[in-house]
């Protein structure tokens, strides 16, 4: 650990907190973050030359494992011809065509990050509809867009967990602001409850109340709140944005009621009120199936955002939708969006190589690994007497160290009841055994096609001791 300790000390003198993305700092689990020197297949190697089985996968992109030779070959060939031109290339057209082939979108615009994709999709939705208000869900994370940093998941949830665990219910009630009221029913329509919805509360300093004034935060999977919000504000809502399956407050799939999942419900109510549904597949896109979460539930959103896997480990993302909607973008439409490095040849080559290698066999293998590992994790924790819930959305999954009376985690408020000390003990026991988990209880676990028997056996062998460590925090 000496080299990581020294690297972290030096990093803190020149980088805020010593990291360039907050969760990497290990603040929620304690200890010194491992500084990584290289990676190959399912393994990371830190600057002290420790070999770690990787269950983070660069937070999702490494579907094929690290340093896949064919991806590296594509990147090397592209870089040899120049790294950026600021002009159109065939590679970006090929990547766009691959995305269109795999999803219901008809056109895409390439950008550099998931944050940029969601920001641009929101602007496009407002430009198309002429409306201002956006509905998002507590715990869903759509990048660090100012207007969406209200009750956000991922690092925002991680860093605020200690305080928010006690205040989650009251904070959510405050930001949603449900208040009973009556509206005149139409012919044959029974009276319904409506809502008074104040502006969302910013989730970080530096975001003004004015910036989030048009953001409405509702509970994830809460259909009643969605219905009530549309009843009073339906003609002002430009779009509803949701993760296709929530993965930034832990993994929470869209709930199914009477055979209809939450995404399908949102698509229908948006259509009825001429609002747009934006499905954020930055995390799930091309990860949980060839077509992302759309490939699992078949719900067609108006706009979709992509990232992570489609960049093959490089900064690349996209947003897309029906051609009639995308034609509102400049240069053919009135909604402006641009980017100096968007569609650069190195990133597009990496992404295209990754997607072309992501065959049915790759997804079948990762799905099988995920099924087996979820069962092993739950069995180890149960044997140690640790209360928990394991949830998945396709091959994405996470472990919630929740109280014994919690049997499912449907939303952010429930996710915030989990035990930070239990996860921290579990995390460090796994790390000591050579397994690198997400350094946050609010993140998904990512497997790859490169995880072989040796890597999986190391994970499974480490579980009993880690579960026993987690149990100590409950004693």
Secondary structure, DSSP 8 states (H G I E B T S, - for coil): -HHHHHHHHHHHHHSGGGSSSGGGG-TTT-S----EEEEEBTEEEETT--EEEESSGGGGT-TT-BT-HHHHHHHHHHHHT-S--SS--HHHHHHHHHHHHHSS-SEEEEESSHHHHHHHHHHHHHHHH---EEEEETT----S-GGG-SS--THHHHHHHHHHHHHHHHHHHHHH-----B----TT----B---------SSTT--TTTTTTEEEE-TT-HHHHHHHHHHHTTTEEEEEEESSB-SSS-B---EETTEEHHHHHHHHHHHTT-EEEEEETTTTTTSSTTTTHHHH----SEEEE-GGGGTTSS-EEEEE-HHHHTTBTTTSSB----TTTT-HHHHHHHHHHHHH--HHHHHHHHHHHHHHHHHHHHHHHHTT---EEEEETTEEEEE---TT-----SHHHHTTS-HHHHHHHHHHHHHTTEE--SSTTS-B---TT--HHHHHHHHHHHHHHHHHHHHTT-
